[in-house]
Amino acid sequence: MTWLAGERGKVSLDRRWFALFVVAQACALGLAVALPTKIAYAVLAGIGGGLFLTFLLIYPWIIVPAVVATTAMDISGQLLKKTLIGIPVTGFHIALGLMVVSILANTFLRRRTTFPEFELKGPLFMLLGVMAFSLTYTPVLVEGTIGVVRTGCLILFLYGTQVMLDSRRAVNLVVISMSVALVAGSILAVVQIITERFYLPASFVIAVGANAPRATGTFHNPNTFGTFLMCGAVFLFAILVNHRLRLWQRVALLLPLLSAVTGLVTTFSRANWVAAMAGVVVALVVARKLRYLFYLAAISLVAILAVKEFVPFAEHIYERFASIFTMVEDFGAVGRESSSGRIYFVIAGLEMFLDHPLLGVGWRGFPVLFDAYKPIDFPYWVPTKESHTLFANQLAELGLLGFTASVWIVARVLRRGFTALPRMVDSYLRAVLIGLLSTFLAFQVSLSFTADFNNNFLWFFTGMLFAVIRLDEKLRSQDSP
């Protein structure tokens, strides 16, 4: 694997204009030397920004680090908290805007007339159509409209990712960006645990069934933070075990992988613990390396013993993990409000679905109507009214039509990925595809307990899956006589 290797993009540009631009930048740099310090810094920043924007027009995929970083920043990345439309402006909005503009400009510069087929257009537009129609009867029109617009933007993001990632260098940049973000996020998580400074107050965590604070990183919710760490860990693990790497490359992947696992533990997100285990198993099964599970079990045993000796809240980790397997046995018990609450949410969602089977109660209607449908035994001190299970939420809000569209999306992605996998000729891209398929399936497990439908990484990795398949197909066509 060559980290930054790849074919050169065939860009048709007028070199005279580009040379003029370089000369202008050089003159500005020379002028900055003779200017006061503050003005010089401003000029240098302008030059740097100009160069970045110029290369962004030629290679749109260099926006990937900004996309990953701004997604990982989540609530910390809010630039404007209050706007006229009620939606905060975040760094991701800026990155997404730059991504779209750079793709359009690059299309114009290359005079591009062919684009990759949007293979998910059928199920995605069906889902978006059902969501849009539900605005005619949803009890929360404004919030529902915002949700529909956000979903439309995420569909654009998914296809833009598929168009943007058109080289090995672009794929490499995703791997590198995810590795850096995982290390940074995990360090912050450990610091939060040590200093006991979290975004969520301990009182809220205790209210939903925990007895120790949970790390949230830069995210608004420990489960969302856990989802980020989970998908990164599964993605890197699959690459690590499915492609021959040099020693330094193995270390370069292993360090962020271990960091992600450490951070994932501090989130106490059981949904993503289970999702990560499922993703790892899928990666090993697809790669026919299930024997590695024995090595992982041995390493995990050593890690557990180490945690027991040196981590003060190890007992809570064990209790939290054991509750995954005693959910039914301990249903309704004190201290299991979080697990029991998820089941109650599912029951309420199914009740809404039975009353509105075809079209549901309307997008974002679940929290508003929950009180009318919640089981009588639902813990009154649990503050949230959001469903934690995506399929129950979609059945309730979008009915059978919306749920059918969602199943169609999952089936289309898995069919395309697993059909393409045996034909992959590039070992590195094959390993990346296994990572993306494992992550996609792990996401489905996580969504059964978190309902994080608008997670940027879910849409980004899904678009990347189709991009990697198309890239390998292009390499095969170039090699064939």
PLY file of the C-alpha trace (Angstrom):
ply
format ascii 1.0
element vertex 481
property float x
property float y
property float z
element edge 480
property int vertex1
property int vertex2
end_header
0.00 0.00 0.00
1.32 3.44 -0.94
-0.28 6.05 1.29
-0.33 8.93 -1.13
0.13 7.12 -4.41
-2.37 7.15 -7.21
-3.00 8.04 -10.80
-2.73 11.63 -11.90
-5.98 13.46 -12.50
-6.39 14.51 -16.11
-7.21 18.18 -15.67
-7.37 20.46 -18.69
-6.36 23.98 -17.60
-4.91 27.06 -19.25
-1.36 27.09 -17.88
-0.86 30.76 -18.68
-3.60 31.79 -16.25
-2.24 29.46 -13.61
1.28 30.88 -14.08
-0.12 34.39 -13.72
-1.78 33.34 -10.49
1.52 31.97 -9.13
3.35 35.18 -10.06
0.69 37.24 -8.30
1.03 35.12 -5.18
4.82 35.51 -5.26
4.49 39.29 -5.56
2.07 39.31 -2.61
4.55 37.25 -0.58
7.36 39.65 -1.37
5.19 42.61 -0.43
4.28 40.97 2.86
7.94 40.85 3.92
8.10 44.65 3.94
4.80 45.11 5.77
4.05 45.22 9.53
3.64 41.86 11.25
-0.18 41.80 11.50
-0.63 42.78 7.89
2.00 40.24 6.86
0.09 37.48 8.71
-3.12 38.55 6.99
-1.43 38.47 3.58
0.12 35.06 4.28
-3.27 33.74 5.39
-4.78 35.07 2.18
-2.06 33.40 0.12
-2.56 30.10 1.95
-6.31 30.30 1.52
-5.93 31.17 -2.13
-3.62 28.24 -2.78
-5.96 25.88 -0.93
-8.98 27.07 -2.91
-7.02 26.80 -6.15
-5.98 23.21 -5.49
-9.49 22.49 -4.25
-10.82 23.34 -7.70
-8.34 20.90 -9.26
-8.63 18.15 -6.66
-11.98 18.43 -4.81
-11.05 15.49 -2.58
-8.58 17.60 -0.57
-11.65 18.85 1.33
-11.89 15.39 2.99
-9.91 16.34 6.15
-12.23 19.31 6.68
-15.32 17.10 6.21
-14.04 14.52 8.71
-12.84 17.12 11.23
-16.01 19.23 11.16
-18.17 16.12 11.51
-16.07 14.95 14.45
-16.35 18.40 16.06
-20.15 18.16 16.12
-21.49 20.63 18.71
-18.08 22.23 19.20
-18.06 23.14 15.53
-21.00 25.55 15.73
-20.01 28.88 14.21
-23.39 30.59 14.65
-25.73 29.15 17.28
-28.69 31.39 16.44
-29.91 31.99 12.89
-33.17 33.20 11.34
-34.19 29.67 10.32
-33.37 28.20 13.73
-30.51 25.98 12.52
-27.00 26.64 13.85
-24.30 27.12 11.22
-21.50 24.61 11.76
-18.11 23.96 10.27
-19.60 20.99 8.42
-22.01 23.28 6.58
-19.03 25.31 5.33
-17.10 22.16 4.38
-20.13 20.72 2.56
-20.61 24.00 0.68
-16.95 24.07 -0.37
-17.21 20.44 -1.45
-20.22 21.10 -3.68
-18.73 24.26 -5.20
-15.38 22.58 -5.86
-17.04 19.62 -7.58
-19.09 21.94 -9.80
-16.06 24.10 -10.64
-13.93 21.04 -11.32
-16.65 19.71 -13.61
-16.56 22.98 -15.56
-12.75 23.04 -15.75
-12.53 19.45 -16.94
-15.51 19.91 -19.23
-16.81 16.72 -17.73
-19.91 15.20 -19.31
-20.07 11.76 -17.69
-20.77 11.03 -14.05
-21.00 7.84 -11.98
-24.42 6.26 -11.88
-26.38 7.18 -8.77
-27.37 3.62 -7.89
-29.29 4.58 -4.76
-31.47 7.21 -6.43
-34.58 4.99 -6.47
-34.82 4.10 -2.75
-33.38 7.43 -1.56
-35.83 9.56 -3.53
-38.66 7.28 -2.47
-37.70 7.83 1.16
-37.33 11.57 0.67
-40.68 11.70 -1.12
-42.48 9.92 1.72
-40.83 12.25 4.23
-41.82 15.32 2.20
-45.43 14.13 1.84
-45.62 13.51 5.59
-45.18 17.25 6.13
-48.82 17.65 5.10
-49.95 15.95 8.32
-47.03 15.92 10.77
-47.77 17.60 14.12
-44.42 19.47 13.95
-44.27 21.13 10.55
-41.25 23.36 11.14
-39.04 20.70 12.68
-40.24 18.15 10.14
-39.40 20.50 7.26
-35.91 21.06 8.65
-35.49 17.29 8.85
-36.56 16.81 5.23
-34.20 19.54 4.01
-31.36 18.01 6.05
-32.03 14.59 4.51
-31.98 16.13 1.03
-28.60 17.70 1.81
-27.28 14.37 3.08
-28.38 12.69 -0.16
-26.42 15.35 -2.04
-23.50 14.70 0.32
-23.66 10.96 -0.39
-23.58 11.38 -4.16
-21.00 14.17 -3.96
-18.74 11.79 -2.03
-19.18 9.20 -4.76
-18.15 11.77 -7.40
-15.34 13.33 -5.36
-13.40 10.20 -4.33
-12.04 9.32 -7.76
-8.49 8.20 -6.99
-6.43 6.13 -4.59
-4.99 9.33 -3.15
-8.51 10.41 -2.22
-9.18 7.07 -0.51
-5.83 7.32 1.31
-6.75 10.78 2.54
-9.96 9.42 4.08
-7.97 6.75 5.95
-5.43 9.28 7.20
-8.09 11.83 8.20
-10.10 9.25 10.11
-6.94 8.04 11.89
-6.03 11.54 13.07
-9.61 12.33 14.13
-9.89 9.08 16.11
-6.68 9.76 18.02
-7.71 13.34 18.83
-11.22 12.34 19.89
-10.00 9.48 22.06
-7.45 11.67 23.83
-10.19 14.16 24.63
-12.41 11.33 25.92
-9.72 10.10 28.31
-9.09 13.65 29.52
-12.82 14.07 30.18
-12.92 10.89 32.22
-9.87 11.90 34.25
-10.95 15.50 34.87
-14.68 14.67 35.08
-15.53 17.53 32.71
-18.22 16.48 30.26
-20.66 18.12 27.93
-23.52 16.18 29.50
-24.04 16.68 33.26
-23.68 13.63 35.45
-27.27 14.14 36.67
-28.58 13.43 33.17
-26.42 10.33 32.80
-27.63 9.00 36.14
-31.23 9.74 35.11
-30.92 7.47 32.08
-29.58 4.54 34.01
-25.83 4.99 34.55
-23.96 5.59 37.78
-20.82 7.14 36.28
-20.34 10.05 33.85
-19.77 9.19 30.18
-17.29 10.83 27.84
-18.86 12.76 24.96
-15.77 14.21 23.28
-16.89 17.13 21.16
-20.30 15.55 20.57
-23.68 16.40 22.06
-24.38 12.82 23.09
-22.14 9.96 24.29
-23.90 7.53 21.94
-23.17 9.76 18.93
-19.56 10.02 20.03
-19.51 6.25 20.41
-20.89 5.83 16.89
-18.03 7.92 15.49
-15.42 5.87 17.35
-17.14 2.60 16.45
-17.26 3.23 12.70
-13.64 4.41 12.66
-12.43 1.40 14.64
-14.24 -1.13 12.44
-13.08 0.60 9.26
-9.41 0.64 10.25
-9.53 -2.90 11.68
-10.82 -4.31 8.41
-8.03 -2.63 6.44
-5.42 -3.80 8.93
-6.38 -7.49 8.68
-7.15 -7.58 4.96
-4.16 -5.91 3.33
-0.42 -6.53 3.52
1.23 -3.50 5.07
4.74 -2.45 5.94
5.62 -2.33 9.60
5.33 1.45 9.89
2.01 1.36 8.10
0.69 -1.27 10.52
1.76 0.90 13.44
0.18 3.93 11.77
-3.17 2.09 11.64
-2.85 0.23 14.93
-2.35 3.34 17.07
-5.59 5.09 16.01
-7.39 1.74 16.20
-6.34 1.22 19.82
-7.15 4.86 20.56
-10.64 4.42 19.12
-11.27 1.31 21.22
-10.10 3.13 24.36
-12.34 6.09 23.63
-15.26 3.80 22.83
-14.98 2.23 26.29
-15.20 5.65 27.98
-18.48 6.45 26.18
-20.23 3.52 27.92
-22.28 3.20 24.72
-23.47 -0.40 24.80
-25.11 -0.06 21.39
-21.79 0.78 19.81
-19.91 -1.82 21.80
-22.19 -4.44 20.27
-22.00 -2.75 16.85
-18.20 -2.75 16.96
-18.11 -6.45 17.83
-20.52 -7.20 14.99
-18.44 -5.18 12.54
-15.23 -6.95 13.57
-16.86 -10.36 13.11
-18.16 -9.38 9.66
-14.71 -8.15 8.62
-13.11 -11.43 9.70
-15.79 -13.62 8.14
-15.63 -11.83 4.79
-11.84 -12.03 4.84
-11.99 -15.70 5.89
-9.85 -14.94 8.94
-12.25 -15.94 11.68
-9.33 -17.56 13.53
-8.25 -14.04 14.48
-11.15 -14.01 16.93
-9.10 -16.24 19.24
-6.26 -13.71 19.21
-8.70 -10.90 19.88
-10.23 -12.86 22.76
-6.80 -13.34 24.34
-5.90 -9.67 23.93
-9.28 -8.66 25.34
-8.76 -10.88 28.39
-5.41 -9.21 29.11
-7.00 -5.80 28.62
-9.83 -6.65 31.00
-7.40 -7.72 33.70
-5.42 -4.52 33.20
-8.56 -2.41 33.42
-9.59 -4.19 36.59
-6.29 -3.33 38.21
-5.78 0.27 37.12
-9.15 1.84 36.20
-11.24 3.09 39.17
-14.62 2.65 37.45
-13.88 -0.83 36.04
-16.81 -2.34 37.96
-19.21 -0.04 36.16
-17.72 -1.10 32.82
-18.41 -4.74 33.69
-21.94 -3.99 34.85
-22.63 -1.96 31.74
-21.31 -4.70 29.47
-23.13 -7.48 31.35
-26.43 -5.60 31.06
-26.33 -6.23 27.31
-26.94 -9.91 27.96
-29.43 -9.45 30.82
-31.71 -6.91 29.12
-34.72 -9.24 29.08
-34.01 -10.73 32.51
-33.63 -7.31 34.15
-36.40 -5.63 32.16
-38.02 -2.90 34.25
-35.51 -3.20 37.09
-34.13 -0.11 38.80
-30.77 0.75 37.26
-31.85 -0.65 33.90
-34.00 2.31 32.84
-31.93 2.86 29.70
-32.35 -0.72 28.46
-35.98 -0.95 29.45
-36.69 2.49 27.96
-35.54 1.33 24.54
-38.05 -1.51 24.64
-40.79 0.87 25.74
-39.94 3.18 22.84
-40.24 0.27 20.42
-43.63 -0.67 21.87
-44.86 2.91 21.52
-43.55 3.10 17.95
-45.32 -0.09 16.96
-48.54 1.21 18.50
-48.27 4.38 16.40
-47.60 2.25 13.33
-50.67 0.10 13.93
-52.81 3.23 14.13
-51.21 4.76 11.00
-49.87 1.75 9.05
-49.35 3.17 5.56
-47.87 6.65 6.01
-47.18 6.95 9.74
-47.78 9.94 12.01
-45.46 12.26 10.09
-41.73 12.99 10.18
-40.55 14.02 13.66
-43.98 13.28 15.10
-42.81 10.51 17.46
-41.59 12.76 20.33
-44.79 14.84 20.22
-47.15 11.85 20.29
-45.09 9.67 22.60
-46.97 10.60 25.78
-50.21 9.33 24.22
-48.65 5.98 23.34
-46.05 5.30 26.03
-46.59 2.14 28.13
-47.93 2.68 31.62
-44.71 1.30 33.17
-42.42 3.76 31.36
-40.04 5.37 33.94
-41.43 8.86 34.53
-37.99 10.26 35.48
-36.43 9.45 32.06
-36.32 12.89 30.35
-36.06 11.89 26.66
-38.95 11.20 24.31
-36.82 10.30 21.31
-36.99 6.76 19.95
-33.71 4.87 20.25
-34.53 2.32 17.54
-34.54 3.47 13.93
-36.85 0.82 12.47
-39.51 1.48 15.11
-39.11 5.23 14.64
-39.51 4.99 10.86
-42.48 2.65 11.11
-44.13 5.13 13.47
-43.36 8.31 11.51
-43.29 7.12 7.88
-45.35 3.95 7.98
-44.88 0.95 5.73
-43.86 3.04 2.69
-41.00 4.79 4.47
-39.83 1.58 6.12
-39.86 -0.20 2.74
-37.66 2.53 1.26
-35.17 2.16 4.13
-34.99 -1.62 3.72
-34.52 -1.10 -0.01
-31.54 1.20 0.66
-29.85 -1.32 2.95
-30.49 -4.22 0.54
-29.18 -2.25 -2.45
-25.97 -1.24 -0.65
-25.23 -4.76 0.62
-26.04 -6.39 -2.69
-23.81 -3.98 -4.61
-20.95 -4.33 -2.16
-20.92 -8.09 -1.77
-21.47 -8.63 -5.52
-18.48 -6.44 -6.36
-16.17 -7.87 -3.70
-15.18 -11.14 -5.47
-14.25 -9.19 -8.62
-11.97 -6.68 -6.87
-8.41 -6.88 -8.26
-6.73 -4.17 -6.19
-5.83 -5.61 -2.78
-5.91 -2.26 -1.01
-9.26 -1.19 -2.45
-10.64 -4.62 -1.62
-9.60 -4.19 2.01
-11.19 -0.73 2.07
-14.42 -2.15 0.62
-14.49 -4.86 3.30
-14.04 -2.10 5.87
-16.91 -0.10 4.40
-19.24 -3.11 4.25
-18.35 -4.09 7.82
-18.92 -0.52 8.97
-22.24 -0.30 7.13
-23.49 -3.48 8.81
-22.17 -2.28 12.17
-24.13 0.92 11.62
-27.31 -1.12 11.19
-26.69 -2.73 14.59
-26.02 0.67 16.15
-29.15 2.17 14.57
-31.20 -0.51 16.30
-30.34 1.21 19.58
-29.53 4.83 18.67
-31.68 5.84 15.64
-28.87 8.17 14.51
-30.35 8.51 11.01
-28.61 11.81 10.19
-25.12 10.64 11.15
-22.76 12.21 8.59
-20.37 9.28 8.61
-23.16 6.85 7.68
-23.87 8.84 4.52
-20.20 9.59 3.81
-19.08 5.96 4.08
-22.06 4.78 2.00
-21.08 7.16 -0.81
-17.46 6.08 -0.43
-18.47 2.43 -0.83
-19.82 3.09 -4.33
-16.80 5.27 -5.14
-14.34 2.49 -4.22
-16.21 -0.06 -6.33
-16.24 2.30 -9.29
-12.54 3.08 -8.86
-11.62 -0.61 -8.96
-13.82 -1.11 -12.03
-11.97 1.76 -13.73
-8.60 0.18 -12.90
-9.77 -3.16 -14.33
-10.93 -1.51 -17.53
-7.54 0.19 -17.92
-5.68 -3.10 -17.45
-7.85 -5.05 -19.88
-6.72 -5.15 -23.55
0 1
1 2
2 3
3 4
4 5
5 6
6 7
7 8
8 9
9 10
10 11
11 12
12 13
13 14
14 15
15 16
16 17
17 18
18 19
19 20
20 21
21 22
22 23
23 24
24 25
25 26
26 27
27 28
28 29
29 30
30 31
31 32
32 33
33 34
34 35
35 36
36 37
37 38
38 39
39 40
40 41
41 42
42 43
43 44
44 45
45 46
46 47
47 48
48 49
49 50
50 51
51 52
52 53
53 54
54 55
55 56
56 57
57 58
58 59
59 60
60 61
61 62
62 63
63 64
64 65
65 66
66 67
67 68
68 69
69 70
70 71
71 72
72 73
73 74
74 75
75 76
76 77
77 78
78 79
79 80
80 81
81 82
82 83
83 84
84 85
85 86
86 87
87 88
88 89
89 90
90 91
91 92
92 93
93 94
94 95
95 96
96 97
97 98
98 99
99 100
100 101
101 102
102 103
103 104
104 105
105 106
106 107
107 108
108 109
109 110
110 111
111 112
112 113
113 114
114 115
115 116
116 117
117 118
118 119
119 120
120 121
121 122
122 123
123 124
124 125
125 126
126 127
127 128
128 129
129 130
130 131
131 132
132 133
133 134
134 135
135 136
136 137
137 138
138 139
139 140
140 141
141 142
142 143
143 144
144 145
145 146
146 147
147 148
148 149
149 150
150 151
151 152
152 153
153 154
154 155
155 156
156 157
157 158
158 159
159 160
160 161
161 162
162 163
163 164
164 165
165 166
166 167
167 168
168 169
169 170
170 171
171 172
172 173
173 174
174 175
175 176
176 177
177 178
178 179
179 180
180 181
181 182
182 183
183 184
184 185
185 186
186 187
187 188
188 189
189 190
190 191
191 192
192 193
193 194
194 195
195 196
196 197
197 198
198 199
199 200
200 201
201 202
202 203
203 204
204 205
205 206
206 207
207 208
208 209
209 210
210 211
211 212
212 213
213 214
214 215
215 216
216 217
217 218
218 219
219 220
220 221
221 222
222 223
223 224
224 225
225 226
226 227
227 228
228 229
229 230
230 231
231 232
232 233
233 234
234 235
235 236
236 237
237 238
238 239
239 240
240 241
241 242
242 243
243 244
244 245
245 246
246 247
247 248
248 249
249 250
250 251
251 252
252 253
253 254
254 255
255 256
256 257
257 258
258 259
259 260
260 261
261 262
262 263
263 264
264 265
265 266
266 267
267 268
268 269
269 270
270 271
271 272
272 273
273 274
274 275
275 276
276 277
277 278
278 279
279 280
280 281
281 282
282 283
283 284
284 285
285 286
286 287
287 288
288 289
289 290
290 291
291 292
292 293
293 294
294 295
295 296
296 297
297 298
298 299
299 300
300 301
301 302
302 303
303 304
304 305
305 306
306 307
307 308
308 309
309 310
310 311
311 312
312 313
313 314
314 315
315 316
316 317
317 318
318 319
319 320
320 321
321 322
322 323
323 324
324 325
325 326
326 327
327 328
328 329
329 330
330 331
331 332
332 333
333 334
334 335
335 336
336 337
337 338
338 339
339 340
340 341
341 342
342 343
343 344
344 345
345 346
346 347
347 348
348 349
349 350
350 351
351 352
352 353
353 354
354 355
355 356
356 357
357 358
358 359
359 360
360 361
361 362
362 363
363 364
364 365
365 366
366 367
367 368
368 369
369 370
370 371
371 372
372 373
373 374
374 375
375 376
376 377
377 378
378 379
379 380
380 381
381 382
382 383
383 384
384 385
385 386
386 387
387 388
388 389
389 390
390 391
391 392
392 393
393 394
394 395
395 396
396 397
397 398
398 399
399 400
400 401
401 402
402 403
403 404
404 405
405 406
406 407
407 408
408 409
409 410
410 411
411 412
412 413
413 414
414 415
415 416
416 417
417 418
418 419
419 420
420 421
421 422
422 423
423 424
424 425
425 426
426 427
427 428
428 429
429 430
430 431
431 432
432 433
433 434
434 435
435 436
436 437
437 438
438 439
439 440
440 441
441 442
442 443
443 444
444 445
445 446
446 447
447 448
448 449
449 450
450 451
451 452
452 453
453 454
454 455
455 456
456 457
457 458
458 459
459 460
460 461
461 462
462 463
463 464
464 465
465 466
466 467
467 468
468 469
469 470
470 471
471 472
472 473
473 474
474 475
475 476
476 477
477 478
478 479
479 480
